[in-house]
Amino acid sequence: MNITRSTSQAGLAALLALGMSSASVAPLWQALPVQAQTFPRASRSSLRAGTVIPAAYQGAKRIILKRDETLPVTLTVIENVRNSRGAVLIPRGSRISGQLEPAGNGTQFVANKLILSKRDRQDISATSEVITRTEVVRKGNNDRIWQGALVGGAAAAVLSEVFGDIGLLEVIGGAGAGALGGWLLGRREKAEVIVIDAKRDLDLTLDSDLSIR
């Protein structure tokens, strides 16, 4: 009987101790502040890498250059570019300067400067798709390919070798008079050039996040 009573008293003491511990811990637990989990949010003035910027060259229908040629060009943004919240960060009509340069088996526009206004310029890292469309020009075949085109100086020299005196002065004026020194009139039967659709081939994709200042 004494053993049973001692056991019951020990169990009761343990339960009372547990209750006191729980009572003392509960206020501390309730007093701890609830920490809200935070996640990074996109800036209202930034565009994420991968954003597409619709762009075109507005001074010609097409751009013609040799595969290994580099040609400075300034593009025009043809649609408003918005961030994830719908705010316009790059308005239509903004300009992007850069150059067409050799890439793989073709050419690619590489942007370096975003021009939002005469005084508002900033660096940008964006590229077009690699353009590999080529055309072989021959005498008597497509000798009007340069009409309405911006022709790179090296490409103009090659075209003059095929067609002879073809009146390239207009396009050379926009592409660089240095092409005149390369004229070898009529010494080629054909030549291959890259042909870029100035309205459709030059959409750009941001290579890195862009923060608009």
C-alpha positions as CSV (number, residue, x, y, z in Angstrom):
1,M,0.0,0.0,0.0
2,N,2.8,2.5,0.9
3,I,4.6,1.7,-2.4
4,T,1.4,2.3,-4.5
5,R,0.7,5.6,-2.7
6,S,4.3,6.8,-3.2
7,T,4.1,6.0,-6.9
8,S,0.8,7.9,-7.3
9,Q,2.2,10.9,-5.4
10,A,5.3,10.8,-7.7
11,G,3.2,10.7,-10.8
12,L,1.1,13.6,-9.6
13,A,4.2,15.6,-8.9
14,A,5.5,14.9,-12.4
15,L,2.2,16.1,-13.9
16,L,2.2,19.2,-11.9
17,A,5.8,20.0,-12.8
18,L,4.9,19.4,-16.5
19,G,2.0,21.7,-16.2
20,M,4.1,24.4,-14.6
21,S,6.7,24.1,-17.4
22,S,4.1,24.4,-20.1
23,A,2.5,27.4,-18.4
24,S,5.9,29.1,-18.1
25,V,6.9,28.4,-21.8
26,A,3.5,29.4,-23.3
27,P,3.8,33.1,-22.6
28,L,7.4,33.2,-24.0
29,W,6.2,31.4,-27.1
30,Q,3.3,33.8,-27.6
31,A,5.6,36.8,-27.0
32,L,7.9,35.8,-29.9
33,P,7.2,38.0,-33.0
34,V,6.0,36.4,-36.1
35,Q,8.6,36.9,-38.8
36,A,7.0,37.4,-42.3
37,Q,8.9,35.6,-45.1
38,T,10.0,38.1,-47.7
39,F,10.8,37.5,-51.3
40,P,12.6,39.8,-53.8
41,R,10.3,41.9,-55.8
42,A,10.9,43.2,-59.3
43,S,11.8,46.9,-59.4
44,R,9.3,49.2,-61.0
45,S,12.0,50.7,-63.1
46,S,13.7,47.6,-64.3
47,L,13.4,45.0,-67.1
48,R,14.4,41.4,-66.7
49,A,17.0,39.7,-68.9
50,G,15.1,38.0,-71.7
51,T,12.7,40.9,-72.3
52,V,12.2,41.4,-76.0
53,I,12.5,44.9,-77.5
54,P,10.8,45.3,-80.8
55,A,13.1,47.3,-83.0
56,A,13.8,48.1,-86.7
57,Y,16.1,50.1,-88.9
58,Q,13.9,52.8,-90.4
59,G,16.2,54.3,-93.0
60,A,15.9,51.4,-95.5
61,K,14.0,48.3,-96.5
62,R,17.0,46.0,-96.1
63,I,20.6,46.0,-95.0
64,I,23.2,44.4,-97.2
65,L,26.7,43.5,-96.0
66,K,29.4,40.9,-96.3
67,R,29.6,38.0,-93.9
68,D,32.8,39.3,-92.3
69,E,31.7,43.0,-92.2
70,T,31.0,45.2,-89.2
71,L,28.5,48.0,-89.7
72,P,27.4,50.6,-87.1
73,V,23.6,51.1,-87.1
74,T,21.1,52.9,-84.9
75,L,17.7,51.1,-84.5
76,T,14.3,52.5,-83.5
77,V,12.0,50.9,-80.9
78,I,8.7,50.3,-82.7
79,E,6.5,49.3,-79.7
80,N,6.4,50.4,-76.1
81,V,8.3,48.1,-73.8
82,R,6.6,47.5,-70.4
83,N,7.7,46.0,-67.2
84,S,5.9,43.2,-65.3
85,R,3.6,45.8,-63.8
86,G,2.6,47.2,-67.1
87,A,4.5,50.5,-66.8
88,V,6.2,51.8,-70.0
89,L,9.9,51.9,-69.4
90,I,11.1,52.1,-73.0
91,P,8.7,54.2,-75.1
92,R,8.1,53.7,-78.7
93,G,10.5,55.9,-80.8
94,S,13.4,55.5,-78.5
95,R,16.7,54.6,-80.2
96,I,19.3,51.9,-79.7
97,S,22.8,52.3,-81.1
98,G,25.1,49.4,-81.8
99,Q,26.6,47.5,-84.7
100,L,26.0,44.5,-86.9
101,E,29.0,42.2,-86.5
102,P,30.0,38.7,-87.6
103,A,28.4,35.9,-85.5
104,G,28.6,32.2,-86.4
105,N,27.5,31.8,-90.0
106,G,25.9,35.2,-90.2
107,T,25.6,38.6,-88.6
108,Q,24.1,39.8,-85.3
109,F,23.1,43.2,-84.0
110,V,24.9,44.0,-80.7
111,A,23.4,47.0,-78.8
112,N,25.5,49.2,-76.6
113,K,23.5,52.4,-75.9
114,L,19.8,53.1,-75.2
115,I,18.8,56.6,-76.2
116,L,15.6,57.7,-74.5
117,S,16.0,61.4,-75.3
118,K,18.8,63.7,-76.5
119,R,20.2,63.9,-72.9
120,D,19.0,60.6,-71.5
121,R,21.4,57.8,-72.6
122,Q,22.5,54.7,-70.8
123,D,24.4,51.4,-71.5
124,I,22.4,48.4,-72.6
125,S,23.3,44.8,-73.3
126,A,21.0,43.3,-75.9
127,T,21.4,41.3,-79.1
128,S,19.3,40.2,-82.1
129,E,19.1,36.7,-83.4
130,V,21.9,35.7,-85.7
131,I,20.8,36.4,-89.2
132,T,22.1,34.0,-91.8
133,R,20.0,34.8,-94.8
134,T,22.2,35.2,-97.9
135,E,21.7,36.0,-101.5
136,V,24.0,35.2,-104.4
137,V,24.0,38.2,-106.9
138,R,25.0,37.7,-110.5
139,K,25.1,39.9,-113.5
140,G,21.8,40.4,-115.1
141,N,20.0,38.6,-112.2
142,N,19.3,40.8,-109.2
143,D,21.2,43.9,-110.1
144,R,18.7,46.1,-108.3
145,I,19.1,44.4,-104.9
146,W,20.7,47.6,-103.6
147,Q,17.7,49.8,-104.3
148,G,16.1,51.0,-101.1
149,A,18.9,49.3,-99.1
150,L,21.6,50.4,-96.7
151,V,24.7,48.8,-98.1
152,G,27.9,48.3,-96.1
153,G,31.1,49.6,-97.6
154,A,32.6,46.1,-98.1
155,A,29.4,44.8,-99.7
156,A,29.2,47.8,-102.0
157,A,32.7,47.1,-103.2
158,V,31.8,43.5,-103.9
159,L,28.6,44.5,-105.8
160,S,30.6,46.9,-107.9
161,E,33.0,44.1,-108.8
162,V,30.0,42.1,-110.2
163,F,28.0,44.8,-111.9
164,G,30.6,47.3,-112.9
165,D,29.4,51.0,-113.0
166,I,26.1,50.5,-111.3
167,G,25.5,53.9,-109.7
168,L,26.2,52.9,-106.1
169,L,26.9,56.5,-105.1
170,E,23.6,56.9,-103.2
171,V,24.0,53.9,-101.0
172,I,27.7,54.4,-100.6
173,G,26.9,57.9,-99.2
174,G,25.2,56.1,-96.3
175,A,27.6,53.2,-96.0
176,G,31.0,54.9,-96.2
177,A,32.8,56.4,-99.2
178,G,35.7,54.1,-98.5
179,A,34.0,51.5,-100.7
180,L,34.9,53.6,-103.7
181,G,38.6,52.7,-103.3
182,G,37.7,49.0,-103.6
183,W,36.0,49.1,-107.0
184,L,37.3,46.5,-109.4
185,L,34.7,47.1,-112.1
186,G,33.1,43.9,-113.5
187,R,35.8,41.4,-112.5
188,R,33.4,39.0,-110.7
189,E,30.7,36.8,-112.1
190,K,28.8,36.5,-108.7
191,A,29.1,37.4,-105.1
192,E,27.3,36.3,-101.9
193,V,26.0,38.9,-99.4
194,I,23.9,38.8,-96.3
195,V,20.5,40.4,-96.7
196,I,18.7,41.7,-93.5
197,D,15.0,42.6,-93.5
198,A,15.3,46.0,-91.7
199,K,11.8,45.8,-90.4
200,R,11.6,42.2,-89.2
201,D,15.0,40.8,-88.4
202,L,16.2,43.2,-85.7
203,D,14.1,42.6,-82.6
204,L,16.4,42.6,-79.6
205,T,16.6,40.5,-76.4
206,L,18.1,41.8,-73.2
207,D,21.1,39.8,-72.2
208,S,21.0,41.1,-68.6
209,D,18.6,43.0,-66.4
210,L,18.2,46.6,-67.3
211,S,17.5,49.3,-64.8
212,I,16.0,52.5,-66.3
213,R,17.4,55.5,-64.6
